């Protein structure tokens, strides 16, 4: 009984080798699956980029429309509303003046 018999050493080495082979097999399967997932992900990313390009075009069109509407509103404001406000303020001043004159003449 001077040491461990060679059969036990062979069993230990065989178990260790089987374990290493199992780990390497699992790693290979993981790499194989990840390659397929990466390929699918590339397709999804390309589709997302195309969708973003389309959305970006739509947003640019909407920005142009909004800026056109803003310009129109500012033009309407300066062409119609500002003179109307001036006229209404003049009419208010005239009305106050006439009321003041008529109230003094009644006394």
C-alpha positions as CSV (number, residue, x, y, z in Angstrom):
1,X,0.0,0.0,0.0
2,X,2.6,2.5,-1.0
3,X,0.3,4.8,-3.0
4,X,-2.9,5.2,-4.9
5,X,-3.3,2.4,-7.5
6,X,-3.1,3.4,-11.2
7,X,-6.8,2.5,-11.8
8,X,-7.9,5.3,-9.5
9,X,-5.6,7.8,-11.2
10,X,-7.0,6.8,-14.6
11,X,-10.6,7.2,-13.2
12,X,-9.7,10.7,-11.8
13,X,-8.1,11.8,-15.1
14,X,-11.0,10.4,-17.1
15,X,-13.5,12.3,-14.9
16,X,-11.5,15.5,-15.2
17,X,-11.1,15.1,-19.0
18,X,-14.9,14.5,-19.3
19,X,-15.6,17.6,-17.3
20,X,-13.3,19.7,-19.4
21,X,-14.9,18.3,-22.6
22,X,-18.4,19.0,-21.3
23,X,-17.4,22.6,-20.4
24,X,-15.9,23.1,-23.9
25,X,-19.0,21.6,-25.5
26,X,-21.2,24.0,-23.6
27,X,-19.0,26.9,-24.6
28,X,-19.2,25.9,-28.3
29,X,-23.0,25.7,-28.1
30,X,-23.1,29.1,-26.5
31,X,-20.9,30.6,-29.2
32,X,-23.1,28.9,-31.9
33,X,-26.3,30.3,-30.5
34,X,-24.8,33.7,-30.0
35,X,-23.7,33.8,-33.6
36,X,-27.4,33.3,-34.7
37,X,-28.6,35.9,-32.3
38,X,-26.0,38.4,-33.5
39,X,-27.2,37.8,-37.1
40,X,-30.8,38.4,-36.1
41,X,-29.8,41.5,-34.1
42,X,-28.0,43.0,-37.1
43,X,-31.2,42.6,-39.1
44,X,-33.3,44.3,-36.4
45,X,-30.8,47.1,-36.1
46,X,-30.8,47.7,-39.8
47,X,-34.7,47.8,-39.8
48,X,-34.6,50.2,-36.9
49,X,-32.2,52.5,-38.7
50,X,-34.4,52.6,-41.7
51,X,-37.4,53.4,-39.5
52,X,-35.5,56.2,-37.8
53,X,-34.6,57.6,-41.2
54,X,-38.3,57.7,-42.2
55,X,-39.3,59.2,-38.8
56,X,-36.5,61.8,-39.2
57,X,-37.9,62.8,-42.6
58,X,-41.5,63.0,-41.2
59,X,-40.2,65.2,-38.3
60,X,-38.4,67.5,-40.7
61,X,-41.6,67.9,-42.8
62,X,-43.6,68.6,-39.6
63,X,-41.0,71.2,-38.6
64,X,-41.4,72.9,-42.0
65,X,-45.2,72.9,-41.6
66,X,-45.0,74.3,-38.1
67,X,-42.6,77.1,-39.2
68,X,-44.9,77.9,-42.2
69,X,-47.9,78.1,-39.9
70,X,-46.0,80.3,-37.4
71,X,-45.0,82.6,-40.2
72,X,-48.6,82.9,-41.3
73,X,-49.8,83.6,-37.8
74,X,-47.2,86.3,-37.3
75,X,-48.2,87.9,-40.6
76,X,-51.9,87.8,-39.7
77,X,-51.0,89.2,-36.3
78,X,-49.0,92.1,-37.7
79,X,-51.4,92.8,-40.7
80,X,-54.8,92.5,-38.9
81,X,-54.6,92.3,-35.2
82,X,-52.1,95.1,-34.4
83,X,-54.1,97.7,-36.4
84,X,-57.3,96.5,-34.9
85,X,-55.9,96.9,-31.4
86,X,-54.7,100.4,-32.3
87,X,-58.1,101.3,-33.7
88,X,-59.9,99.9,-30.6
89,X,-57.6,101.9,-28.3
90,X,-58.3,105.1,-30.3
91,X,-62.0,104.4,-30.1
92,X,-61.7,103.8,-26.3
93,X,-59.9,107.1,-25.9
94,X,-62.5,108.9,-28.1
95,X,-65.3,107.3,-26.2
96,X,-63.9,108.3,-22.8
97,X,-63.4,111.9,-24.1
98,X,-66.9,112.1,-25.4
99,X,-68.3,110.7,-22.1
100,X,-66.2,113.3,-20.2
101,X,-67.4,116.2,-22.4
102,X,-71.1,115.0,-22.2
103,X,-71.0,114.6,-18.4
104,X,-69.5,118.1,-18.0
105,X,-72.2,119.6,-20.3
106,X,-75.0,118.0,-18.3
107,X,-73.8,119.5,-15.0
